């Protein structure tokens, strides 16, 4: 299976999840992304994954990712990259083992793909609303 096929299937499955599909960026997060730029947001995602998800043992697993406060946190819940249990269920990475650099980069890429899709969707919405008047 190619990366594109995997991502297409993953995002279709996430879209069918009532919980996962309920997450969207709000104006505050959108402005933050626009202010910082996608490269900085990607670096934040790398740091959050390395610190909060990559270790083999996470004492507060299931509670380490806040539900608000940063666009990456929203994306983590939307993409099931928020805790090792969700990462195991949705991304097939077993808990109890430190995540490799390749695994971490994959999770970051999933997060950034969701953010980019969300931003593109919002831009499309704004254009459509602009055409109404």
BELZIJO-V842724 format. One record per residue. N is the residue number from 1. RES is the residue in one small letter. SS is DSSP state (H for helix, E for strand, - for the rest). PSI is psi in whole degrees, -180 to 180 (none if undefined). D_FIRST is the distance of its C-alpha to the first C-alpha in Angstrom with 2 decimals. Layout:
# BELZIJO-V842724
{{N/RES/SS/PSI/D_FIRST} {N/RES/SS/PSI/D_FIRST}}
This chain:
# BELZIJO-V842724
{{1/x/-/133/0.00} {2/x/-/165/3.79} {3/x/H/-43/6.67} {4/x/H/-43/8.17} {5/x/H/-44/6.12} {6/x/H/-48/6.43} {7/x/H/-42/9.93} {8/x/H/-48/10.79} {9/x/H/-43/10.34} {10/x/H/-50/12.07} {11/x/H/-29/14.82} {12/x/H/-45/15.38} {13/x/H/-45/15.96} {14/x/H/-38/18.14} {15/x/H/-26/19.97} {16/x/H/-13/20.89} {17/x/-/120/22.40} {18/x/-/-42/26.07} {19/x/-/-55/26.50} {20/x/H/-41/23.54} {21/x/H/-7/24.07} {22/x/H/-7/27.74} {23/x/-/132/27.34} {24/x/-/152/28.23} {25/x/-/140/29.85} {26/x/-/172/33.60} {27/x/H/-41/35.94} {28/x/H/-45/36.78} {29/x/H/-38/33.18} {30/x/H/-46/32.66} {31/x/H/-38/35.85} {32/x/H/-45/34.87} {33/x/H/-45/31.60} {34/x/H/-37/33.63} {35/x/H/-45/36.28} {36/x/H/-35/34.15} {37/x/-/155/31.31} {38/x/H/-32/27.55} {39/x/H/-41/27.84} {40/x/H/-41/30.28} {41/x/H/-41/28.23} {42/x/H/-41/25.20} {43/x/H/-40/27.69} {44/x/H/-44/28.94} {45/x/H/-44/25.46} {46/x/H/-46/25.09} {47/x/H/-45/28.53} {48/x/H/-44/28.00} {49/x/H/-46/24.80} {50/x/H/-41/26.52} {51/x/H/-41/29.68} {52/x/H/-24/28.73} {53/x/H/-29/25.34} {54/x/-/-33/24.80} {55/x/-/151/27.82} {56/x/-/-39/27.55} {57/x/-/126/30.38} {58/x/-/107/30.96} {59/x/-/-36/34.34} {60/x/-/35/33.83} {61/x/-/134/30.18} {62/x/-/-13/29.62} {63/x/-/6/32.34} {64/x/-/-14/31.45} {65/x/-/113/29.98} {66/x/-/157/32.63} {67/x/-/-8/32.07} {68/x/-/174/33.63} {69/x/-/-17/35.09} {70/x/-/141/32.18} {71/x/H/-33/29.32} {72/x/H/-38/26.85} {73/x/H/-43/28.23} {74/x/H/-46/27.65} {75/x/H/-37/24.06} {76/x/H/-41/23.52} {77/x/H/-39/24.77} {78/x/H/-30/22.81} {79/x/-/7/19.47} {80/x/-/40/20.45} {81/x/-/26/20.80} {82/x/-/-23/24.53} {83/x/-/165/25.09} {84/x/H/-32/23.60} {85/x/H/-46/23.76} {86/x/H/-39/21.66} {87/x/H/-39/19.24} {88/x/H/-50/18.96} {89/x/H/-46/18.61} {90/x/H/-28/16.13} {91/x/H/1/14.20} {92/x/-/34/14.72} {93/x/-/118/17.05} {94/x/-/137/20.15} {95/x/-/169/23.55} {96/x/-/-2/26.38} {97/x/-/140/24.68} {98/x/-/138/24.86} {99/x/-/136/21.67} {100/x/-/167/20.76} {101/x/H/-39/20.98} {102/x/H/-44/17.22} {103/x/H/-43/16.79} {104/x/H/-43/19.66} {105/x/H/-36/18.34} {106/x/H/-48/15.06} {107/x/H/-42/17.45} {108/x/H/-42/19.68} {109/x/H/-40/17.04} {110/x/H/-46/16.16} {111/x/H/-49/19.95} {112/x/H/-32/20.65} {113/x/H/-43/18.09} {114/x/H/-45/19.90} {115/x/H/-45/23.24} {116/x/H/-42/22.54} {117/x/H/-42/21.51} {118/x/H/-44/24.61} {119/x/H/-41/26.83} {120/x/H/-42/25.65} {121/x/H/-43/26.31} {122/x/H/-39/29.71} {123/x/H/-41/30.61} {124/x/H/-43/29.88} {125/x/H/-45/32.05} {126/x/H/-41/34.81} {127/x/H/-42/34.85} {128/x/H/-41/35.12} {129/x/H/-36/37.89} {130/x/H/-28/39.63} {131/x/H/-15/39.72} {132/x/H/-29/41.42} {133/x/-/none/44.64}}
